[in-house]
């Protein structure tokens, strides 16, 4: 066992889930790792849309995650360095290892359960927007060595979610095919240019797919072509019926995989441009959580069977699939796109910036 004996306080950001302007700095005693636990010095934290909802008291669609009455440390995605090992932890890690946090700490393999949801970082458990934190050895994975601290911190939610959205059901064969291009001849549609969509575009291109990226910003679409290698882009503001453009691009076949991040405002359009036998991975709801019922719509089950569609909800992925994804990233040397880096003292400002929607890729807080 390696003990941590220095007397230090942990610097933290706290929220009572009562608004962006009420996120405040605080401190806590330095923790000591217990059995099969490690103490991690957190170096970089990447933010997710979920974090903005938690801070603003909006993350309430999971009924098992009630609002905390005590201050909560937000955020779930971090790159850190192990500084101390608890008893038994030395079989998994050593001091100095660079590690990444898993979102739901108990979700090690297989289908997520309600029990796993109760182990989520940044709600209901204290998250990672702090200088040190203790983790179980099963709640971490080793970070790819070629990535910077800021880049690596972007992987836990955005990249793993994108990975599961594309390969979670492995509909077109294993990603380990000898040619390394398991999605060759397939089309993947990415809605928007947030963290999950950007990661999805990078993964899909590395796997040989044709990619289509949508955005309301021509500048972001230009970056999608130049930095992500997007094959086609669509401005959904100037092309209101963008689903028709997707069908045109694909010779009326539709997209084989759609990363559906818009929610109520985009799902029906996705159902109109998915390929027969295609997969729609439901990830986010930036356009809203409730269907406004625009006009007369066909029942969802009819829309699904009309093109033999698989509609799959995605809540991140288990630890073993995270490790699998890191192997893919290493193989293809994929570098997450970091939009902007904030200092730790600017943690509250970083959360507001992410919520503004002006980012392309990931927003990161440099902790140490």
C-alpha positions, 0 to 999 in steps of 0.5 A: 500500500502507498499512503498519502500523508501530505496535509492538503485540502481538496478544492471543489466546485459545488452546486445545489442544482439551483442555477448557473449563477449559484455554482460556488467554490468550496473545500473538503478534507483530503480523502484516503483510499480504502480497499481496492481504491485509489486516490487520483489527482485530477488534471483535466475535466471535460464538460457535458450537456448533462452537467449544465442540466444538473447545475440548472436543476433540469436533470429530472427525467431519470426518476431514480435520481432525486435532487440532493439536499447537500452541495454536489460536486458536478461533472463526470469526465476526468483525466487524472494521475494516481497518487496513492493506492489503497490495500489491494489496488496495486494489482490493477494500478501503480502510482503515476498511472494516467487514468480516466473516469467511467461515468457510472462507476459500477457499470463494468459490463453488459446492460446498464441497470437502475443500480448502475445509474445510482453510481453516476458521477456528477449526480447522484455521486459527487463528481470530478470538478475538484482537485482530488477524488478517490475511486474504486479500481473498477471505476477507472480505465487507463488513458491512451498514452498519445493523448494530452490531458485535455484530449483524454478527458473528453473520452468518458461520456462523449466518445463512449456514447458515440462508440456505443451509438455506432458499435454498441449493437455491432449491426454490420460486423465487428470493428476488428475486421482485418481491413479496419473499415467495418463501416465501408459502404455505410452512411452515418448521420451526425446531428450537430457538432457537440461532443458526441456528434464530433466523436461519432464523426471521427469514429465513423470516418476511421471505420470507413463510413461516409459521414453527413454532419448537420448544423445551423452554422456554416462556419461549424460545417466548414470545420466539420469538413476540414477537421473531421473529414465530413463527406457531406454537410447540411445547414438545417436552418437554411435547409429546413427539410434536411431529411430530404437532403439526406435521402438525396445524398444517399440515392434515396437509401437513407443513413444506416446509422443516425446519432439522434441528439436533437430529441423531440424536434428531430426524431421524426425527421431521422425516421424519414431518412434512415435506411431500411434496417437502419439504426437510430441511436437516441442520445440527446434532446437539445431541441426539446424533451417533449413532442409538440405534436406538429400537425398529424403524425403517424404513430411511432411504432408505424414509423419504426416498422415502415423502414424496419428501424431499430430505435435504441436509447444510449446511456453511455457504456460499460467499462469493458466497452470503454477499454475496447474503444480506447484500443480503437482510438490508439489504432487510428490515433484519433484526437478529440476536438477541444473547443476551449480550455478554461482554468479551474477558477473559471469552472462556473464560467465554463459550464455557462459557455457550454450551455450557450451552444457555441462550442465545436467539440468539447469544453475542458477545465484544466484543473491542475 
